């Protein structure tokens, strides 16, 4: 089968590489245009474009998905199947082009966590399992008939970044198996149970505020579910502080949520019930560092309060 692969970020790269390594005919790779990135604001390609060029594959950059010239360019490729991994929402006139259909890889066990941020919400909600799903596209986002799933356990301290990397590799295996099933005519798509669907909406800045008034486990899940990006944040003395890693502290404590209980042997902060030990931070205008390093350079004493200006 001739395949068009569509993707943009790092998450999609293992899938592209695995399809190519397995000898599948990736006739074209569709991705977003180059954009200015980093401090120098130099034009740079998407991770998928960089990988495609390294593999010697044809690249089609697209901005306006509804431009008729985009659909015309895809038809000219003559592909049998479109494979979509971490790309944008395709219009129906595009995803219906190939005879064998268009399937997407989603970073959750659908129908759970339909939406833009499934990895973050799985961790923020304290799930002990995640996974990936391939499904045929249909008009309503993330609702199409499912092809394959692979499950991935979640450790109690796993961050969104760590789960992202595990699911990218799991997803690549699942994409390859899905392509091979479709090529052999052995695919047996099954409908999603909409009654079991849960949302995974886009993460906004206000979503990331640390809710110190919640139980320690919930605070910990919030922090790891947003680490390393976009990062959970709070305030201290009017300045923003991102907290990137924490641990739930076993001792039972009571006090005003957000209050620093101790700075030795670790930076412990009171929650609505129990406390967490802060492991890694990124103070406003400074680099990421361990809490020990931060405490060596900043005099923080028990009784200081995080988030007093940002609590809700």
Secondary structure, DSSP 8 states (H G I E B T S, - for coil): -EEEEEE-SHHHHHHHHHHHHTT-EEEEEEE---EEETTTTEEE--HHHHHHHHTT--EEE-S-TT-HHHHHHHHHHT-SEEEEES-----HHHHT-STT-EEEEESSSTTTTBSS-HHHHHHHTT-SEEEEEEEE--SSTT-S-EEEEEEEE--TT--HHHHHHHHHHHHHHHHHHHHHHHHHT----B---GGG--B-----GGGGB--TTSBHHHHHHHHHHTTTTT-EEEEETTEEEEEEEEEEE-S---SSTTBEEE-SSSEEEE-SBSEEEEEEEEETTS-EEEHHHHHHHS---TT-BSSTTT--
